Each structure stands twice: as C-alpha cells, then as structure tokens.
Amino acid sequence: MKMTFIGGTAAGMLTLAGTASAQDTLTAVHAFPESLIYTQSFLEFVDKVNERGEGVIEINVRGGPEAIGMFQQPDAVRNGVVDMVYTPGSFYAGSLPEKDALVASNLTAIETRENGGIELIDQIHQEKMGVKYLGWFDSGVCYNLWTRNEPELDEGGNLDVSGLKLRGNAVYNAFFTEYLGAQVIDLPTTDVYSALERGVVDATGWTQIGLIDLKWNEFLNYRIEPCFFSTDLGVIVNLDTWEGLSEEAQTILQEVAIEHEQSSVEALRTKRDEDFAALEEQGMEVVTLEGEAAADYLAAAREKTWERMQGLMEEQPGGTENYDRLIELFYDPAADPQ
C-alpha cells in the first residue's frame, strides 16, 4: 500500500507538471511607443487576456518599435519571428491592399464584426499573408488635418494647401496629392516631432486623439474639420502559431479581442472629447469646411482611397474579386454626416 501511495503521488505530480507546462505563450510587439494612447489600448487587451487566460494562454510583450522597427513588424509576425503584432494595416498595404476598406470606412468594428466584414478581412489575411486577423481595435476614430498656421480657403470655401509643408505617408498621400494637390514629405510617426520643431513640416494628418501624447500640440495650432478616414489598427497572429494553440486558448483570445473591439470604441471616443477640450483650452482653433466644400473633401478622401485599393488589388492574385463586397461591408452611405 505504501508503494502504491508513493506511485500514485508521483503520477499526480507528473500530471500537475504536465498541466502547468500546457500553457501557451505568445510573443508580441506593438507599432507605436508605449506612451501613445493606442499602445495603451493594446496593452490593456494583453492584460485582459493574461488575466482571463491564466494557466491557458499568456501574451509576452517584447516592446514596440525599439524592439522591431514598426515597418518590419508585419513581416516579423508573418515569418514567425514574433507571434503577434498590433499595427496599422497600412504598414503592410503592399501585401494586402484590402486593408484600405478599413481606412475609408465610416463604420466601427462593432458593425463590421456583425455584418461579416471582419470575417472577410480575416479570410483575406490568412490567404494572402498567412496570419490570423484577430481584431480591429480602436475603431471609430477618424483623422483631421492639423496645421501650424491658419489654413487658407479659396472662394468656394475649399481648403488651399499650396503653401503648406505637409507631412505625408502611405495612408494620406492619395488624398493629399491627388485631391488637395499637396506636396508631401513622407515621415514616420517617430520623426514628426523633430520635423515640426525644425520647421521641416508645418502640417500633418493625424487621428483625433494622441496629439497631446506625441507633444505635437507644441507646434500645431489649428484643427481642420470635417475629419476623414478611420484608424485601421489591428492585431495579427502568425497563422501556424494560431493553429497550434489549444482550442481553449483560441477561444479566450478571440472572445477577449471581440470584447476589446467593443470597449475600445467607447473608451477612445471619450478620450477624443477630453483631448479636444484640452487642446481648445490651450488655444487650438477649429476651422470647419462647410456645405459642398466639406462634402467634396470627404468624398475625395474616401474615393481616392478606394481607387488606390482597386489599383493594387488588380496587380495581385485574385484581383478585385472582393472589391465591391469590401466597400459594401465597410461603408454605409447613411452613416455619413448630413
């Protein structure tokens, strides 16, 4: 009996050890510095997963662009260097131009999760990049044009950017150059502060929130309305890693991601209102385009983005197969400002 007891105890200890080692661990990086509100949102998601998934799934965050360059991160997750990346879809637009459906969207992750839009985007990510699109975080936030000096309007009330040194990037450039006729200087987010400080640029597009976090408000004094575009920040996971997770770990990750899609919409809208109030208290002035000028401005932002998406899709296997469906799922004409 003594030997049976010892044997049973040893077997129990081995079982416990096996259970403890069954936890799945994912490595992750994020595109932007930790101080930025969007990164804080992602880290909140990580905390939720680690709390709910204790003993089942854990996310180990290795850092941001200081760990892996922001533009190298999508390939890093695709190639299995890390398991998970939180990044704008625009950072891998060459591989997946369909991400522009999110950029031109006037809906949130809540509506597009319900109508099948995110399911389609996930399918395209898996087919084209070998990654799982886990969730569209921090949606419902759009972009403004921010300037150092008071913007000029022409006789029709349209924005005149001819005198601006405008910071651009792949997200904005089709709209900025083809509609606004701007000359742009491409700069990553991390270089914009010093560029504003040195006068290299005096205007930039940026989301409704985060200007204070980045301290760009030290140089920018005007916000132009209406806002345009949508954030396209999402979490992608190496597909082999995803398929190797236990069913329980997959369930926890997906459920928490969907919950965070929903909660981040409200949280960031609250943050937007707080940022706007703080900026206006510091002297930020708002210039609003009216009537036809505003309608043309919004239509151009959307349509130039769709044109870019269509052109790039035509060059890839599968062509424009999903083009019309993506627009249908990510854009609702009735949701445009009246």
MOLINBEL-V293474 format. One record per residue. N is the residue number from 0. RES is the residue in one small letter. PSI is psi in whole degrees, -180 to 180 (NA if undefined). Layout:
BEGIN
((N RES PSI) (N RES PSI))
END
This chain:
BEGIN
((0 m -38) (1 k -44) (2 m -38) (3 t -41) (4 f -45) (5 i -42) (6 g -41) (7 g -40) (8 t -43) (9 a -42) (10 a -39) (11 g -41) (12 m -39) (13 l -38) (14 t -44) (15 l -41) (16 a -40) (17 g -38) (18 t -43) (19 a -36) (20 s -4) (21 a -8) (22 q 132) (23 d 137) (24 t 129) (25 l 139) (26 t 145) (27 a 151) (28 v 162) (29 h 150) (30 a -36) (31 f 162) (32 p 155) (33 e -27) (34 s -19) (35 l 144) (36 i -36) (37 y -41) (38 t -39) (39 q -36) (40 s -45) (41 f -43) (42 l -31) (43 e -43) (44 f -45) (45 v -45) (46 d -40) (47 k -44) (48 v -46) (49 n -31) (50 e -49) (51 r -31) (52 g 16) (53 e 125) (54 g -8) (55 v -51) (56 i 138) (57 e 140) (58 i 125) (59 n 108) (60 v 123) (61 r -13) (62 g -162) (63 g -138) (64 p -16) (65 e -23) (66 a -48) (67 i 131) (68 g 142) (69 m -34) (70 f -12) (71 q -13) (72 q -43) (73 p -42) (74 d -31) (75 a -40) (76 v -35) (77 r -38) (78 n -1) (79 g 12) (80 v -40) (81 v 163) (82 d -28) (83 m 142) (84 v 138) (85 y 114) (86 t 156) (87 p 142) (88 g -26) (89 s -19) (90 f -10) (91 y 34) (92 a -28) (93 g -33) (94 s -28) (95 l 77) (96 p -17) (97 e -16) (98 k -20) (99 d -18) (100 a -34) (101 l -39) (102 v -43) (103 a 5) (104 s 147) (105 n 20) (106 l 176) (107 t 174) (108 a -27) (109 i -51) (110 e -41) (111 t -20) (112 r -40) (113 e -36) (114 n 1) (115 g 1) (116 g -46) (117 i -34) (118 e -42) (119 l -43) (120 i -40) (121 d -46) (122 q -43) (123 i -41) (124 h -44) (125 q -42) (126 e -41) (127 k -30) (128 m -10) (129 g 35) (130 v 153) (131 k 127) (132 y 103) (133 l -38) (134 g 152) (135 w 102) (136 f 156) (137 d 38) (138 s 175) (139 g 6) (140 v 129) (141 c -176) (142 y 150) (143 n 163) (144 l 129) (145 w 135) (146 t 155) (147 r -46) (148 n 162) (149 e 126) (150 p 150) (151 e 143) (152 l 145) (153 d -173) (154 e -27) (155 g 5) (156 g 10) (157 n 150) (158 l 133) (159 d 111) (160 v 14) (161 s -28) (162 g 4) (163 l 143) (164 k 96) (165 l 122) (166 r 131) (167 g 172) (168 n -177) (169 a -28) (170 v -45) (171 y -25) (172 n -36) (173 a -42) (174 f -47) (175 f -42) (176 t -45) (177 e -30) (178 y -54) (179 l -21) (180 g 29) (181 a 151) (182 q 121) (183 v 155) (184 i 112) (185 d 127) (186 l 139) (187 p 161) (188 t -41) (189 t -17) (190 d -4) (191 v -40) (192 y -51) (193 s -32) (194 a -39) (195 l -42) (196 e -38) (197 r -3) (198 g 15) (199 v -38) (200 v 156) (201 d 15) (202 a 152) (203 t 153) (204 g 145) (205 w 162) (206 t 168) (207 q -22) (208 i 159) (209 g -13) (210 l -41) (211 i -41) (212 d -39) (213 l -10) (214 k 20) (215 w -18) (216 n -11) (217 e -20) (218 f -24) (219 l 132) (220 n -9) (221 y 139) (222 r 128) (223 i 129) (224 e 153) (225 p 165) (226 c 161) (227 f 167) (228 f -178) (229 s 150) (230 t 146) (231 d 38) (232 l 129) (233 g 170) (234 v 124) (235 i 145) (236 v 135) (237 n 129) (238 l -39) (239 d -40) (240 t -47) (241 w -47) (242 e -20) (243 g -7) (244 l 155) (245 s 157) (246 e -37) (247 e -41) (248 a -43) (249 q -43) (250 t -45) (251 i -48) (252 l -47) (253 q -41) (254 e -44) (255 v -37) (256 a -44) (257 i -41) (258 e -39) (259 h -33) (260 e -43) (261 q -49) (262 s -31) (263 s -28) (264 v -52) (265 e -41) (266 a -42) (267 l -27) (268 r -38) (269 t -44) (270 k -40) (271 r -48) (272 d -40) (273 e -43) (274 d -44) (275 f -44) (276 a -44) (277 a -42) (278 l -42) (279 e -32) (280 e -32) (281 q -3) (282 g 2) (283 m 130) (284 e 150) (285 v 128) (286 v 123) (287 t 124) (288 l 145) (289 e 158) (290 g -130) (291 e -35) (292 a -42) (293 a -43) (294 a -43) (295 d -39) (296 y -49) (297 l -42) (298 a -40) (299 a -42) (300 a -45) (301 r -51) (302 e -35) (303 k -32) (304 t -43) (305 w -39) (306 e -43) (307 r -46) (308 m -48) (309 q -45) (310 g -43) (311 l -36) (312 m -37) (313 e -26) (314 e -4) (315 q 159) (316 p 137) (317 g -20) (318 g -136) (319 t 26) (320 e -42) (321 n 6) (322 y -57) (323 d -38) (324 r -39) (325 l -45) (326 i -42) (327 e -39) (328 l -25) (329 f 0) (330 y 130) (331 d 110) (332 p -32) (333 a -17) (334 a -6) (335 d 149) (336 p 138) (337 q NA))
END
